[in-house]
Amino acid sequence: MAACAGVPQLTPLVRTSLPHVLANVVPVTAPVRDDASSETGAKVTAVFRQFADAGHYPVFDDPSARGQWRVFFEQLLRGSGAVVPAP
């Protein structure tokens, strides 16, 4: 789904995503901000990160993931734009 939407993988990769390769969606390095566009052309932040052996919901269990989403939402709420920081 992420590849179809043009959402890039965050480096370092756990494994290369064949759909991303086929869609030519290149991985990105954090920090990530305004790397995509909405249907209306507005700049948005869109990225996904893989976690080795973490299941489907690592954002609740992995400390570095919690730190990333905390900063993402803090920046968003402050109005300074959503940024995904380095882990």
BELPE-V658996 format. One record per pair of residues at least 12 apart in sequence whose ideal C-beta (glycine too) atoms are under 10 Angstrom apart, sorted by sequence separation. I is the first residue (numbers start at 1). J is the second residue. D is the distance in whole Angstrom. If there is no record, write none. Layout:
i=I j=J d=D
i=I j=J d=D
This chain:
i=8 j=20 d=7
i=33 j=45 d=6
i=34 j=46 d=9
i=35 j=47 d=7
i=71 j=83 d=7
i=72 j=84 d=6
i=7 j=20 d=9
i=32 j=45 d=6
i=49 j=62 d=9
i=51 j=64 d=9
i=71 j=84 d=8
i=72 j=85 d=8
i=3 j=17 d=6
i=6 j=20 d=9
i=13 j=27 d=6
i=31 j=45 d=10
i=32 j=46 d=8
i=33 j=47 d=10
i=51 j=65 d=7
i=71 j=85 d=5
i=2 j=17 d=8
i=3 j=18 d=9
i=4 j=19 d=7
i=11 j=26 d=10
i=12 j=27 d=9
i=32 j=47 d=5
i=49 j=64 d=9
i=68 j=83 d=10
i=69 j=84 d=8
i=70 j=85 d=9
i=71 j=86 d=10
i=3 j=19 d=4
i=4 j=20 d=10
i=9 j=25 d=8
i=11 j=27 d=5
i=31 j=47 d=10
i=49 j=65 d=7
i=68 j=84 d=6
i=69 j=85 d=10
i=2 j=19 d=8
i=3 j=20 d=5
i=6 j=23 d=7
i=8 j=25 d=5
i=9 j=26 d=9
i=10 j=27 d=7
i=11 j=28 d=7
i=12 j=29 d=9
i=30 j=47 d=8
i=32 j=49 d=10
i=68 j=85 d=6
i=1 j=19 d=9
i=2 j=20 d=7
i=3 j=21 d=9
i=5 j=23 d=9
i=6 j=24 d=10
i=7 j=25 d=7
i=8 j=26 d=6
i=9 j=27 d=5
i=10 j=28 d=6
i=11 j=29 d=5
i=28 j=46 d=10
i=29 j=47 d=10
i=67 j=85 d=7
i=68 j=86 d=8
i=3 j=22 d=7
i=4 j=23 d=7
i=6 j=25 d=6
i=8 j=27 d=6
i=9 j=28 d=7
i=10 j=29 d=7
i=11 j=30 d=8
i=28 j=47 d=6
i=30 j=49 d=9
i=49 j=68 d=7
i=67 j=86 d=10
i=68 j=87 d=6
i=3 j=23 d=5
i=5 j=25 d=9
i=8 j=28 d=5
i=10 j=30 d=6
i=27 j=47 d=9
i=67 j=87 d=7
i=2 j=23 d=10
i=3 j=24 d=9
i=4 j=25 d=9
i=7 j=28 d=10
i=8 j=29 d=10
i=47 j=68 d=10
i=64 j=85 d=10
i=3 j=25 d=5
i=10 j=32 d=7
i=64 j=86 d=9
i=65 j=87 d=7
i=2 j=25 d=8
i=64 j=87 d=4
i=8 j=32 d=8
i=63 j=87 d=9
i=47 j=72 d=10
i=62 j=87 d=9
i=8 j=35 d=7
i=45 j=72 d=8
i=7 j=35 d=9
i=8 j=36 d=8
i=20 j=48 d=10
i=6 j=35 d=10
i=7 j=36 d=7
i=6 j=36 d=6
i=45 j=75 d=9
i=5 j=36 d=8
i=6 j=37 d=9
i=17 j=48 d=9
i=45 j=76 d=9
i=17 j=50 d=8
i=16 j=50 d=10
i=14 j=49 d=9
i=15 j=50 d=7
i=49 j=84 d=8
i=11 j=47 d=10
i=13 j=49 d=9
i=14 j=50 d=4
i=32 j=68 d=10
i=45 j=81 d=7
i=46 j=82 d=9
i=48 j=84 d=10
i=51 j=87 d=10
i=10 j=47 d=5
i=12 j=49 d=9
i=13 j=50 d=6
i=14 j=51 d=7
i=15 j=52 d=9
i=31 j=68 d=10
i=44 j=81 d=10
i=45 j=82 d=4
i=47 j=84 d=5
i=7 j=45 d=10
i=8 j=46 d=7
i=9 j=47 d=7
i=10 j=48 d=7
i=11 j=49 d=9
i=12 j=50 d=9
i=14 j=52 d=5
i=30 j=68 d=8
i=43 j=81 d=8
i=44 j=82 d=8
i=45 j=83 d=7
i=46 j=84 d=9
i=49 j=87 d=8
i=7 j=46 d=5
i=8 j=47 d=6
i=9 j=48 d=6
i=10 j=49 d=4
i=11 j=50 d=10
i=14 j=53 d=9
i=33 j=72 d=10
i=43 j=82 d=10
i=45 j=84 d=6
i=6 j=46 d=7
i=7 j=47 d=6
i=8 j=48 d=8
i=9 j=49 d=7
i=10 j=50 d=8
i=14 j=54 d=9
i=31 j=71 d=9
i=32 j=72 d=9
i=5 j=46 d=7
i=7 j=48 d=6
i=9 j=50 d=7
i=33 j=75 d=8
i=5 j=48 d=10
i=2 j=46 d=8
i=2 j=47 d=9
i=3 j=48 d=10
i=2 j=48 d=5
i=1 j=48 d=9
i=33 j=80 d=9
i=34 j=81 d=7
i=33 j=81 d=6
i=34 j=82 d=8
i=33 j=82 d=7
i=34 j=83 d=9
i=35 j=84 d=9
i=32 j=82 d=9
i=33 j=83 d=4
i=32 j=83 d=7
i=33 j=84 d=8
i=31 j=83 d=5
i=32 j=84 d=4
i=33 j=85 d=10
i=30 j=83 d=9
i=31 j=84 d=6
i=32 j=85 d=8
i=30 j=84 d=6
i=31 j=85 d=5
i=32 j=86 d=9
i=30 j=85 d=6
i=31 j=86 d=6
i=28 j=84 d=9
i=30 j=86 d=4
i=29 j=86 d=8
i=30 j=87 d=7
i=10 j=68 d=9
i=10 j=84 d=7
i=11 j=86 d=10
i=12 j=87 d=9
i=10 j=86 d=9
i=10 j=87 d=8
